[in-house]
Amino acid sequence: MNTITRFAPSPTGRLHVGNIRTALHNWLLARKASGRFLLRIDDTDAERSREEYVEAIRADLDWLGLTPDGEERQSARMALYEEAFDRLRAEGRIYPAYETQQELELKRKIQLGRGLPPIYDRAALQLTDEERAAKEAEGIAPHWRFKLDHDEPIAWDDGVRGAQKFDPAQLSDPVISRADGSWLYMLPSCVDDIAMGVTDVLRGEDHVSNTAVQIQMFTALGAAPPRFAHEALLVGKEGKLSKRLGSLGCDAFRERGVEPEALVALLARLGTSQPVEPIAAREMIVNTFDLSTFGRAPAKFDDAELDRVNAAIVHQLDYAHVAGRLPRGMDEAAWHAIRPNLEKVGEASEWWRIVTGPIDQLEFSEDDRAYLAQAAETLAWSDNPWGDLTAALKASTGRKGKALFLPLRQALTGMNHGPDMGELLPLIGEQAARERLRDAAKA
């Protein structure tokens, strides 16, 4: 059976890092099995859904390299939900309930006060036809609940959590449709998973009880449930849920200069027993993805770790990958020379300014000025100007180590550190290099 996964965001805001991780893991699960990864836009909430968020979701997935193999929108599938609703209602699996939100909250408080679980008491099932008619005559529109079958426990083998078992009598009959006719998540999601052929549902552990309920919905609709896996939620490095993580999205990462490859490399293994490594090759990340390595402890997201991975990823990027983001005139040789000193691609412009000039000259001692004057006259262009220059100066001055190399670097770049001078000096060029050495000798 071809593996089909799905990512189902609501377009009521931008994707945040937790959403991104869920999308990535579903993409990896599908790619590992040579299957399909689908995007489902859960836009049944017409009041809060925005088209700009739909476009942003698509753009973010593309930026991350997680372009889906197909897309569906729940707003275009209402007839399917109505058909399933009518069928379940005719079979006695859906019933109307008339309690207000305030009445339900009062029931919860009473149950909790008595030390009982806050489960819906199914009072609506006790209403007679006359009582229901009276309520509707008063203008009280019902919400609709799915009636759970209490006869057998609900069990499944979870891809992350292992064997799971729920007593349906300890679960509330879920509301599937509001009094205003709008849909909640539960039933439309099952209908879509069946229609879209979804074979694997990988989501956060906060959905575990939803899965127990939905397994019965799949069965009631005459379909085999997909395979379920529930991963630990993402938390901050302090070990607590962070509001910041809920707003940290692709825009924020792009503004920081984070490469999508770095974000993918980090989130692919966060919360698993596999080490987080700066893997730029997507194929390797796909091939090593394994649900059996996922742990039960919360997955900790750390900005410092992302920055570390990002820098290592930048050091692997080839020129073709970054050419469009580099300053004008910076060629492949320049990128190769400067790349090891970067944490972010955007920093290349500052290093390129050192190549193209002008630079701010440092102050040198009298001995160093004389040394640099000699260097300006000794400089002879060749295939290896830096190696030839330093070899000649070492022989003529007796200098070595830091005394030999540092004044030259400082005079040529205005910096105490930086790219390998053997690669950088050819970029600066003979004329500019000689002028900088002479200027430094006068400083």
MIBAMI-883389 format. One record per residue (C-alpha): residue in one letter; x negated, y, z negated. Coordinates in steps of 0.2 Angstrom, whole numbers, plus 2048, in hexadecimal, padded with zeros to 3 digits. Example, Ala and Ser with C-alpha at 12.3 -4.5 7.8 and 13.67 -1.06 7.14 Angstrom:
BEGIN
<fidren:a, x:7C2, y:7EA, z:7D9> $
<fidren:s, x:7BC, y:7FB, z:7DC> $
This chain:
BEGIN
<fidren:m, x:800, y:800, z:800> $
<fidren:n, x:7F9, y:811, z:805> $
<fidren:t, x:7F5, y:81C, z:7F6> $
<fidren:i, x:7FF, y:82C, z:7F6> $
<fidren:t, x:7FD, y:839, z:7E8> $
<fidren:r, x:805, y:84A, z:7E6> $
<fidren:f, x:801, y:85B, z:7DE> $
<fidren:a, x:811, y:864, z:7D9> $
<fidren:p, x:80F, y:876, z:7D3> $
<fidren:s, x:81D, y:882, z:7D0> $
<fidren:p, x:81A, y:892, z:7DA> $
<fidren:t, x:81D, y:89D, z:7CB> $
<fidren:g, x:80B, y:8A3, z:7C9> $
<fidren:r, x:7F9, y:89F, z:7CE> $
<fidren:l, x:7F1, y:88F, z:7CC> $
<fidren:h, x:7E6, y:88E, z:7BC> $
<fidren:v, x:7D8, y:883, z:7B8> $
<fidren:g, x:7E3, y:875, z:7B1> $
<fidren:n, x:7ED, y:875, z:7C1> $
<fidren:i, x:7DD, y:874, z:7CB> $
<fidren:r, x:7D7, y:865, z:7C1> $
<fidren:t, x:7E7, y:85C, z:7C4> $
<fidren:a, x:7E7, y:860, z:7D7> $
<fidren:l, x:7D5, y:85A, z:7D8> $
<fidren:h, x:7D8, y:84A, z:7CF> $
<fidren:n, x:7E7, y:846, z:7DA> $
<fidren:w, x:7DD, y:84A, z:7EA> $
<fidren:l, x:7CF, y:83F, z:7E4> $
<fidren:l, x:7DA, y:831, z:7DF> $
<fidren:a, x:7E1, y:831, z:7F1> $
<fidren:r, x:7D1, y:833, z:7FA> $
<fidren:k, x:7C9, y:825, z:7F0> $
<fidren:a, x:7D6, y:81A, z:7F7> $
<fidren:s, x:7D6, y:821, z:809> $
<fidren:g, x:7E8, y:827, z:805> $
<fidren:r, x:7F1, y:837, z:806> $
<fidren:f, x:7F2, y:846, z:7FB> $
<fidren:l, x:803, y:850, z:7FC> $
<fidren:l, x:808, y:861, z:7F6> $
<fidren:r, x:819, y:863, z:7EF> $
<fidren:i, x:81F, y:875, z:7EB> $
<fidren:d, x:82B, y:874, z:7DC> $
<fidren:d, x:834, y:884, z:7E0> $
<fidren:t, x:846, y:87F, z:7DA> $
<fidren:d, x:845, y:88E, z:7CE> $
<fidren:a, x:84A, y:89B, z:7DB> $
<fidren:e, x:849, y:8AA, z:7CE> $
<fidren:r, x:837, y:8A7, z:7C9> $
<fidren:s, x:82F, y:89F, z:7D9> $
<fidren:r, x:826, y:8AB, z:7E5> $
<fidren:e, x:820, y:8A9, z:7F6> $
<fidren:e, x:80F, y:8B1, z:7F3> $
<fidren:y, x:80C, y:8A4, z:7E6> $
<fidren:v, x:80F, y:896, z:7F3> $
<fidren:e, x:803, y:89E, z:7FF> $
<fidren:a, x:7F6, y:8A0, z:7F0> $
<fidren:i, x:7F8, y:88E, z:7EC> $
<fidren:r, x:7F4, y:888, z:7FE> $
<fidren:a, x:7E6, y:894, z:7FF> $
<fidren:d, x:7DE, y:88F, z:7EE> $
<fidren:l, x:7DF, y:87C, z:7F3> $
<fidren:d, x:7D7, y:880, z:804> $
<fidren:w, x:7C9, y:88A, z:7FB> $
<fidren:l, x:7C6, y:87B, z:7F0> $
<fidren:g, x:7C6, y:86F, z:7FF> $
<fidren:l, x:7D6, y:866, z:7F9> $
<fidren:t, x:7E1, y:86A, z:808> $
<fidren:p, x:7F0, y:85E, z:807> $
<fidren:d, x:7F5, y:852, z:814> $
<fidren:g, x:807, y:857, z:813> $
<fidren:e, x:812, y:864, z:80A> $
<fidren:e, x:824, y:863, z:804> $
<fidren:r, x:82F, y:871, z:7FC> $
<fidren:q, x:83C, y:86D, z:7EF> $
<fidren:s, x:847, y:87B, z:7F5> $
<fidren:a, x:849, y:873, z:805> $
<fidren:r, x:84E, y:862, z:7FD> $
<fidren:m, x:85E, y:867, z:7F3> $
<fidren:a, x:869, y:85B, z:7FD> $
<fidren:l, x:85E, y:84C, z:7F7> $
<fidren:y, x:860, y:851, z:7E5> $
<fidren:e, x:873, y:853, z:7E7> $
<fidren:e, x:874, y:842, z:7EF> $
<fidren:a, x:86B, y:83A, z:7E1> $
<fidren:f, x:875, y:843, z:7D4> $
<fidren:d, x:885, y:83E, z:7DB> $
<fidren:r, x:87F, y:82C, z:7DC> $
<fidren:l, x:879, y:82B, z:7CA> $
<fidren:r, x:889, y:834, z:7C4> $
<fidren:a, x:894, y:827, z:7CD> $
<fidren:e, x:88A, y:819, z:7C5> $
<fidren:g, x:88C, y:821, z:7B3> $
<fidren:r, x:87A, y:826, z:7B1> $
<fidren:i, x:87D, y:838, z:7B0> $
<fidren:y, x:88A, y:841, z:7A5> $
<fidren:p, x:88F, y:853, z:7A1> $
<fidren:a, x:88B, y:85B, z:790> $
<fidren:y, x:892, y:86C, z:78A> $
<fidren:e, x:887, y:871, z:77B> $
<fidren:t, x:87F, y:882, z:77C> $
<fidren:q, x:86D, y:885, z:779> $
<fidren:q, x:871, y:88C, z:768> $
<fidren:e, x:87B, y:87C, z:763> $
<fidren:l, x:86D, y:871, z:769> $
<fidren:e, x:860, y:87A, z:75F> $
<fidren:l, x:86B, y:879, z:750> $
<fidren:k, x:86C, y:866, z:752> $
<fidren:r, x:85A, y:865, z:753> $
<fidren:k, x:857, y:86F, z:743> $
<fidren:i, x:863, y:864, z:73A> $
<fidren:q, x:85B, y:854, z:740> $
<fidren:l, x:84A, y:85A, z:73C> $
<fidren:g, x:850, y:85F, z:72B> $
<fidren:r, x:856, y:84E, z:728> $
<fidren:g, x:845, y:847, z:72D> $
<fidren:l, x:84C, y:840, z:73D> $
<fidren:p, x:845, y:841, z:74F> $
<fidren:p, x:84D, y:850, z:759> $
<fidren:i, x:856, y:845, z:765> $
<fidren:y, x:866, y:84A, z:76E> $
<fidren:d, x:875, y:841, z:765> $
<fidren:r, x:87F, y:83D, z:775> $
<fidren:a, x:88E, y:846, z:76E> $
<fidren:a, x:893, y:84B, z:780> $
<fidren:l, x:896, y:838, z:783> $
<fidren:q, x:8A4, y:838, z:776> $
<fidren:l, x:8AE, y:846, z:77E> $
<fidren:t, x:8BF, y:840, z:785> $
<fidren:d, x:8C4, y:846, z:797> $
<fidren:e, x:8D0, y:852, z:78E> $
<fidren:e, x:8C2, y:85A, z:784> $
<fidren:r, x:8B7, y:85C, z:793> $
<fidren:a, x:8C5, y:864, z:79D> $
<fidren:a, x:8C9, y:86F, z:78E> $
<fidren:k, x:8B7, y:875, z:78E> $
<fidren:e, x:8B6, y:878, z:7A0> $
<fidren:a, x:8C7, y:882, z:79F> $
<fidren:e, x:8BE, y:88D, z:793> $
<fidren:g, x:8B1, y:891, z:7A0> $
<fidren:i, x:8A3, y:886, z:798> $
<fidren:a, x:899, y:87E, z:7A6> $
<fidren:p, x:890, y:86E, z:7A2> $
<fidren:h, x:87E, y:86A, z:7A3> $
<fidren:w, x:87B, y:858, z:7A9> $
<fidren:r, x:870, y:84B, z:7A0> $
<fidren:f, x:869, y:83A, z:7A7> $
<fidren:k, x:86F, y:82C, z:79C> $
<fidren:l, x:860, y:821, z:796> $
<fidren:d, x:862, y:80E, z:795> $
<fidren:h, x:85F, y:80A, z:783> $
<fidren:d, x:85F, y:7F7, z:786> $
<fidren:e, x:84D, y:7F4, z:78A> $
<fidren:p, x:83C, y:7FD, z:786> $
<fidren:i, x:834, y:808, z:793> $
<fidren:a, x:822, y:801, z:797> $
<fidren:w, x:815, y:804, z:7A4> $
<fidren:d, x:802, y:802, z:7A6> $
<fidren:d, x:7FB, y:814, z:7A6> $
<fidren:g, x:7EC, y:817, z:7B1> $
<fidren:v, x:7E3, y:820, z:7A3> $
<fidren:r, x:7EC, y:81C, z:793> $
<fidren:g, x:7EF, y:80A, z:795> $
<fidren:a, x:7FF, y:800, z:790> $
<fidren:q, x:80D, y:80D, z:78B> $
<fidren:k, x:81D, y:808, z:783> $
<fidren:f, x:82C, y:813, z:77E> $
<fidren:d, x:83C, y:810, z:775> $
<fidren:p, x:849, y:819, z:780> $
<fidren:a, x:854, y:81B, z:771> $
<fidren:q, x:847, y:826, z:76A> $
<fidren:l, x:848, y:832, z:779> $
<fidren:s, x:855, y:83F, z:77D> $
<fidren:d, x:860, y:83D, z:78D> $
<fidren:p, x:857, y:84A, z:798> $
<fidren:v, x:860, y:859, z:79F> $
<fidren:i, x:85E, y:857, z:7B2> $
<fidren:s, x:86A, y:866, z:7B7> $
<fidren:r, x:86E, y:876, z:7AF> $
<fidren:a, x:87F, y:87E, z:7AC> $
<fidren:d, x:87C, y:889, z:7BB> $
<fidren:g, x:878, y:87B, z:7C6> $
<fidren:s, x:865, y:87D, z:7C7> $
<fidren:w, x:85A, y:86E, z:7C6> $
<fidren:l, x:84D, y:86A, z:7B9> $
<fidren:y, x:83D, y:860, z:7BD> $
<fidren:m, x:842, y:84E, z:7B9> $
<fidren:l, x:84E, y:848, z:7C6> $
<fidren:p, x:848, y:852, z:7D5> $
<fidren:s, x:836, y:84C, z:7D2> $
<fidren:c, x:83C, y:83A, z:7D2> $
<fidren:v, x:846, y:83C, z:7E2> $
<fidren:d, x:837, y:845, z:7EA> $
<fidren:d, x:82B, y:837, z:7E5> $
<fidren:i, x:836, y:82A, z:7EC> $
<fidren:a, x:839, y:833, z:7FD> $
<fidren:m, x:827, y:839, z:7FF> $
<fidren:g, x:820, y:827, z:7FB> $
<fidren:v, x:816, y:82C, z:7EC> $
<fidren:t, x:80D, y:81D, z:7E5> $
<fidren:d, x:802, y:825, z:7D7> $
<fidren:v, x:807, y:833, z:7CB> $
<fidren:l, x:7F8, y:83A, z:7C2> $
<fidren:r, x:7FC, y:849, z:7B6> $
<fidren:g, x:7F9, y:84F, z:7A5> $
<fidren:e, x:7FD, y:846, z:795> $
<fidren:d, x:80A, y:852, z:790> $
<fidren:h, x:815, y:849, z:79D> $
<fidren:v, x:814, y:838, z:795> $
<fidren:s, x:826, y:838, z:78E> $
<fidren:n, x:82C, y:83F, z:79E> $
<fidren:t, x:825, y:830, z:7A7> $
<fidren:a, x:82F, y:825, z:79B> $
<fidren:v, x:83F, y:82E, z:7A0> $
<fidren:q, x:83A, y:82E, z:7B2> $
<fidren:i, x:837, y:81C, z:7B3> $
<fidren:q, x:849, y:819, z:7AF> $
<fidren:m, x:84E, y:825, z:7BC> $
<fidren:f, x:844, y:81C, z:7CA> $
<fidren:t, x:84C, y:80C, z:7C5> $
<fidren:a, x:85D, y:814, z:7C5> $
<fidren:l, x:85A, y:81B, z:7D6> $
<fidren:g, x:855, y:809, z:7DC> $
<fidren:a, x:842, y:80D, z:7DE> $
<fidren:a, x:833, y:806, z:7D7> $
<fidren:p, x:82A, y:813, z:7CC> $
<fidren:p, x:819, y:819, z:7D2> $
<fidren:r, x:809, y:815, z:7C8> $
<fidren:f, x:807, y:822, z:7BA> $
<fidren:a, x:7F7, y:829, z:7B2> $
<fidren:h, x:7F6, y:836, z:7A5> $
<fidren:e, x:7E6, y:83F, z:7A2> $
<fidren:a, x:7E1, y:849, z:793> $
<fidren:l, x:7E4, y:85C, z:794> $
<fidren:l, x:7D7, y:869, z:797> $
<fidren:v, x:7D2, y:874, z:788> $
<fidren:g, x:7C5, y:881, z:784> $
<fidren:k, x:7B3, y:87D, z:77E> $
<fidren:e, x:7B9, y:881, z:76C> $
<fidren:g, x:7C5, y:872, z:76D> $
<fidren:k, x:7D5, y:87C, z:76D> $
<fidren:l, x:7E2, y:880, z:77B> $
<fidren:s, x:7DD, y:890, z:782> $
<fidren:k, x:7E9, y:89D, z:789> $
<fidren:r, x:7DA, y:8A3, z:794> $
<fidren:l, x:7D9, y:892, z:79D> $
<fidren:g, x:7EB, y:895, z:7A1> $
<fidren:s, x:7E7, y:8A4, z:7AB> $
<fidren:l, x:7D6, y:89F, z:7B2> $
<fidren:g, x:7D9, y:89C, z:7C4> $
<fidren:c, x:7D0, y:89B, z:7D5> $
<fidren:d, x:7D0, y:8AE, z:7D6> $
<fidren:a, x:7C6, y:8B0, z:7C6> $
<fidren:f, x:7BA, y:8A2, z:7CB> $
<fidren:r, x:7B7, y:8AB, z:7DC> $
<fidren:e, x:7B4, y:8BB, z:7D4> $
<fidren:r, x:7A7, y:8B3, z:7C9> $
<fidren:g, x:79E, y:8AC, z:7D8> $
<fidren:v, x:7A3, y:89A, z:7D4> $
<fidren:e, x:7A1, y:88E, z:7E3> $
<fidren:p, x:7B0, y:883, z:7E6> $
<fidren:e, x:7A3, y:874, z:7E6> $
<fidren:a, x:79E, y:879, z:7D4> $
<fidren:l, x:7B0, y:879, z:7CE> $
<fidren:v, x:7B4, y:869, z:7D6> $
<fidren:a, x:7A4, y:860, z:7CF> $
<fidren:l, x:7A8, y:866, z:7BD> $
<fidren:l, x:7BB, y:862, z:7BD> $
<fidren:a, x:7B9, y:852, z:7C6> $
<fidren:r, x:7B0, y:84A, z:7B7> $
<fidren:l, x:7B6, y:855, z:7A9> $
<fidren:g, x:7BE, y:84A, z:79C> $
<fidren:t, x:7B6, y:83A, z:7A3> $
<fidren:s, x:7A7, y:82F, z:79D> $
<fidren:q, x:79E, y:834, z:7AD> $
<fidren:p, x:791, y:842, z:7AB> $
<fidren:v, x:795, y:853, z:7B3> $
<fidren:e, x:788, y:855, z:7C1> $
<fidren:p, x:786, y:863, z:7CE> $
<fidren:i, x:78C, y:858, z:7DC> $
<fidren:a, x:78F, y:862, z:7EC> $
<fidren:a, x:793, y:852, z:7F7> $
<fidren:r, x:7A6, y:850, z:7F6> $
<fidren:e, x:7A4, y:83E, z:7FC> $
<fidren:m, x:79A, y:839, z:7EC> $
<fidren:i, x:7A7, y:841, z:7E1> $
<fidren:v, x:7B4, y:837, z:7EA> $
<fidren:n, x:7AB, y:827, z:7E9> $
<fidren:t, x:7A7, y:828, z:7D6> $
<fidren:f, x:7B9, y:82E, z:7D1> $
<fidren:d, x:7C0, y:820, z:7C5> $
<fidren:l, x:7CF, y:822, z:7BA> $
<fidren:s, x:7C7, y:815, z:7AE> $
<fidren:t, x:7BA, y:821, z:7A9> $
<fidren:f, x:7C7, y:82E, z:7A3> $
<fidren:g, x:7C8, y:830, z:790> $
<fidren:r, x:7D6, y:834, z:784> $
<fidren:a, x:7CD, y:843, z:77C> $
<fidren:p, x:7D1, y:854, z:782> $
<fidren:a, x:7C6, y:85A, z:791> $
<fidren:k, x:7BC, y:869, z:78C> $
<fidren:f, x:7B9, y:877, z:799> $
<fidren:d, x:7A9, y:881, z:796> $
<fidren:d, x:7A5, y:891, z:7A0> $
<fidren:a, x:793, y:88E, z:79D> $
<fidren:e, x:793, y:87D, z:7A3> $
<fidren:l, x:79C, y:883, z:7B3> $
<fidren:d, x:78E, y:890, z:7B6> $
<fidren:r, x:781, y:883, z:7B4> $
<fidren:v, x:789, y:878, z:7C1> $
<fidren:n, x:78C, y:887, z:7CC> $
<fidren:a, x:77A, y:88C, z:7CC> $
<fidren:a, x:774, y:87A, z:7D0> $
<fidren:i, x:781, y:879, z:7DE> $
<fidren:v, x:77B, y:889, z:7E5> $
<fidren:h, x:769, y:882, z:7E6> $
<fidren:q, x:770, y:874, z:7F1> $
<fidren:l, x:77A, y:87F, z:7FE> $
<fidren:d, x:773, y:87F, z:80F> $
<fidren:y, x:772, y:88F, z:819> $
<fidren:a, x:781, y:88B, z:825> $
<fidren:h, x:78C, y:88A, z:815> $
<fidren:v, x:788, y:89B, z:80F> $
<fidren:a, x:783, y:8A5, z:81E> $
<fidren:g, x:793, y:8AF, z:81F> $
<fidren:r, x:790, y:8B5, z:80D> $
<fidren:l, x:77E, y:8BB, z:80F> $
<fidren:p, x:778, y:8CC, z:812> $
<fidren:r, x:775, y:8D1, z:824> $
<fidren:g, x:764, y:8CB, z:82A> $
<fidren:m, x:762, y:8BE, z:81E> $
<fidren:d, x:75D, y:8AE, z:827> $
<fidren:e, x:75B, y:89C, z:823> $
<fidren:a, x:749, y:89E, z:81E> $
<fidren:a, x:74E, y:8AC, z:812> $
<fidren:w, x:75C, y:8A2, z:80A> $
<fidren:h, x:751, y:893, z:808> $
<fidren:a, x:744, y:89E, z:7FF> $
<fidren:i, x:751, y:8A8, z:7F4> $
<fidren:r, x:75D, y:89A, z:7F0> $
<fidren:p, x:753, y:892, z:7E1> $
<fidren:n, x:755, y:8A2, z:7D8> $
<fidren:l, x:767, y:8A4, z:7D9> $
<fidren:e, x:775, y:8A0, z:7CD> $
<fidren:k, x:782, y:8A7, z:7DA> $
<fidren:v, x:782, y:8A9, z:7EC> $
<fidren:g, x:786, y:8BC, z:7EA> $
<fidren:e, x:776, y:8BF, z:7E1> $
<fidren:a, x:76D, y:8BC, z:7F2> $
<fidren:s, x:76F, y:8CE, z:7F7> $
<fidren:e, x:765, y:8D4, z:7E8> $
<fidren:w, x:756, y:8C9, z:7ED> $
<fidren:w, x:758, y:8CD, z:7FF> $
<fidren:r, x:756, y:8E0, z:7FA> $
<fidren:i, x:745, y:8DB, z:7F3> $
<fidren:v, x:740, y:8D4, z:803> $
<fidren:t, x:747, y:8E3, z:80E> $
<fidren:g, x:742, y:8F0, z:801> $
<fidren:p, x:73F, y:8FD, z:7FB> $
<fidren:i, x:739, y:8F6, z:7EA> $
<fidren:d, x:735, y:8FF, z:7DA> $
<fidren:q, x:723, y:8FD, z:7D6> $
<fidren:l, x:71D, y:8F9, z:7C5> $
<fidren:e, x:70E, y:901, z:7BB> $
<fidren:f, x:6FE, y:8F8, z:7BD> $
<fidren:s, x:6EE, y:8F9, z:7B3> $
<fidren:e, x:6DE, y:900, z:7BC> $
<fidren:d, x:6D7, y:8EF, z:7BE> $
<fidren:d, x:6E7, y:8E8, z:7C6> $
<fidren:r, x:6E8, y:8F8, z:7D1> $
<fidren:a, x:6D7, y:8F4, z:7D8> $
<fidren:y, x:6DB, y:8E2, z:7DA> $
<fidren:l, x:6EB, y:8E6, z:7E4> $
<fidren:a, x:6E1, y:8F2, z:7EF> $
<fidren:q, x:6D6, y:8E4, z:7F3> $
<fidren:a, x:6E5, y:8D9, z:7F6> $
<fidren:a, x:6EB, y:8E5, z:803> $
<fidren:e, x:6DB, y:8E5, z:80D> $
<fidren:t, x:6D9, y:8D2, z:80B> $
<fidren:l, x:6EB, y:8CE, z:811> $
<fidren:a, x:6EA, y:8C5, z:822> $
<fidren:w, x:6F9, y:8BE, z:82A> $
<fidren:s, x:6FA, y:8AC, z:82E> $
<fidren:d, x:706, y:89D, z:82D> $
<fidren:n, x:703, y:89D, z:81A> $
<fidren:p, x:6FF, y:8AF, z:815> $
<fidren:w, x:702, y:8AD, z:803> $
<fidren:g, x:6F7, y:89E, z:801> $
<fidren:d, x:6E9, y:8A6, z:80B> $
<fidren:l, x:6EA, y:8B6, z:802> $
<fidren:t, x:6E9, y:8AE, z:7F0> $
<fidren:a, x:6DB, y:8A2, z:7F5> $
<fidren:a, x:6D1, y:8B1, z:7FC> $
<fidren:l, x:6D4, y:8BC, z:7ED> $
<fidren:k, x:6D0, y:8AD, z:7E1> $
<fidren:a, x:6C0, y:8AB, z:7EA> $
<fidren:s, x:6BB, y:8BD, z:7EA> $
<fidren:t, x:6C1, y:8C3, z:7D9> $
<fidren:g, x:6C0, y:8B3, z:7CE> $
<fidren:r, x:6D2, y:8B6, z:7C9> $
<fidren:k, x:6DD, y:8A7, z:7C6> $
<fidren:g, x:6EE, y:8A2, z:7BF> $
<fidren:k, x:6F9, y:8B1, z:7B9> $
<fidren:a, x:6EC, y:8BE, z:7BC> $
<fidren:l, x:6EA, y:8B9, z:7CE> $
<fidren:f, x:6FD, y:8B6, z:7D2> $
<fidren:l, x:707, y:8C2, z:7C7> $
<fidren:p, x:701, y:8D3, z:7CD> $
<fidren:l, x:703, y:8CE, z:7DF> $
<fidren:r, x:715, y:8C8, z:7DB> $
<fidren:q, x:719, y:8D9, z:7D2> $
<fidren:a, x:711, y:8E3, z:7E0> $
<fidren:l, x:71B, y:8DA, z:7ED> $
<fidren:t, x:72C, y:8D8, z:7E5> $
<fidren:g, x:72C, y:8E4, z:7D6> $
<fidren:m, x:731, y:8D5, z:7CC> $
<fidren:n, x:728, y:8C9, z:7BF> $
<fidren:h, x:731, y:8BA, z:7C6> $
<fidren:g, x:73A, y:8B4, z:7D5> $
<fidren:p, x:73A, y:8A9, z:7E5> $
<fidren:d, x:72A, y:8A0, z:7EA> $
<fidren:m, x:71E, y:8AD, z:7F1> $
<fidren:g, x:719, y:8A1, z:7FE> $
<fidren:e, x:72A, y:8A1, z:806> $
<fidren:l, x:72E, y:8B3, z:801> $
<fidren:l, x:71E, y:8BC, z:808> $
<fidren:p, x:722, y:8B7, z:81A> $
<fidren:l, x:733, y:8BF, z:818> $
<fidren:i, x:72C, y:8CF, z:812> $
<fidren:g, x:720, y:8D0, z:821> $
<fidren:e, x:70E, y:8D5, z:823> $
<fidren:q, x:711, y:8E8, z:825> $
<fidren:a, x:71D, y:8EA, z:816> $
<fidren:a, x:712, y:8DF, z:80B> $
<fidren:r, x:702, y:8E9, z:80F> $
<fidren:e, x:70B, y:8F9, z:80B> $
<fidren:r, x:712, y:8F2, z:7FA> $
<fidren:l, x:701, y:8ED, z:7F5> $
<fidren:r, x:6FA, y:8FE, z:7F9> $
<fidren:d, x:708, y:907, z:7F0> $
<fidren:a, x:705, y:8FC, z:7E1> $
<fidren:a, x:6F3, y:900, z:7E1> $
<fidren:k, x:6F7, y:913, z:7E0> $
<fidren:a, x:704, y:911, z:7D2> $
